[in-house]
Amino acid sequence: MPTGRWLKRAENPCARPKAAANATAAVNGLRASHPGTIDQDLPEFVIADNGQPIGTIEDGDSAVLQLPG
């Protein structure tokens, strides 16, 4: 069963995640702003170029989500 933290995050699918130029910059920046947080608990992020996501989910695409528990 997902915890309250996961449910709260899932209730707001339109929330704007932090944008970064690449995954390394995103994770390092999030680790700096959330010290002591393990990778799976870091906030969501998106890889973007000039503020636009470089990969989006379009009609016909599939996504696999792994929820805890």
VOBADREN-264035 format. One record per residue (C-alpha): residue number from 1; y, x, z; residue in three letters. Coordinates in pm, whole numbers, always signed. Layout:
BEGIN
NUM, Y, X, Z, ALA .
...
//
This chain:
BEGIN
1, +0, +0, +0, MET .
2, +338, +148, -96, PRO .
3, +568, +235, +190, THR .
4, +910, +78, +244, GLY .
5, +1075, +384, +89, ARG .
6, +882, +339, -235, TRP .
7, +942, -34, -243, LEU .
8, +1316, +15, -192, LYS .
9, +1327, +261, -482, ARG .
10, +1125, +26, -704, ALA .
11, +1354, -271, -632, GLU .
12, +1645, -110, -816, ASN .
13, +1515, -9, -1161, PRO .
14, +1870, +11, -1298, CYS .
15, +1978, +280, -1052, ALA .
16, +2125, +580, -1229, ARG .
17, +1920, +892, -1157, PRO .
18, +2085, +1234, -1141, LYS .
19, +2112, +1395, -1484, ALA .
20, +2037, +1762, -1548, ALA .
21, +2008, +1994, -1848, ALA .
22, +1644, +2076, -1769, ASN .
23, +1374, +2013, -1511, ALA .
24, +1427, +2345, -1332, THR .
25, +1798, +2275, -1281, ALA .
26, +1721, +1921, -1166, ALA .
27, +1459, +2019, -909, VAL .
28, +1659, +2316, -778, ASN .
29, +1973, +2101, -744, GLY .
30, +1786, +1821, -570, LEU .
31, +1612, +2065, -334, ARG .
32, +1954, +2210, -243, ALA .
33, +2100, +1865, -173, SER .
34, +1785, +1740, +8, HIS .
35, +1664, +2041, +212, PRO .
36, +1315, +2012, +355, GLY .
37, +1215, +1735, +113, THR .
38, +883, +1788, -64, ILE .
39, +868, +1751, -443, ASP .
40, +711, +1405, -448, GLN .
41, +991, +1270, -229, ASP .
42, +1282, +1410, -430, LEU .
43, +1499, +1144, -597, PRO .
44, +1447, +1057, -960, GLU .
45, +1622, +1259, -1230, PHE .
46, +1667, +1247, -1604, VAL .
47, +1697, +1533, -1853, ILE .
48, +2015, +1473, -2052, ALA .
49, +2231, +1633, -2318, ASP .
50, +2601, +1542, -2306, ASN .
51, +2520, +1257, -2066, GLY .
52, +2256, +1100, -2291, GLN .
53, +1884, +1108, -2204, PRO .
54, +1691, +1334, -2441, ILE .
55, +1374, +1126, -2414, GLY .
56, +1369, +751, -2369, THR .
57, +1097, +489, -2346, ILE .
58, +1119, +267, -2652, GLU .
59, +942, -53, -2758, ASP .
60, +575, +19, -2820, GLY .
61, +567, +321, -2585, ASP .
62, +340, +339, -2282, SER .
63, +406, +483, -1939, ALA .
64, +161, +567, -1662, VAL .
65, +291, +546, -1306, LEU .
66, +104, +687, -1010, GLN .
67, +202, +517, -688, LEU .
68, +102, +653, -349, PRO .
69, -187, +504, -161, GLY .
//
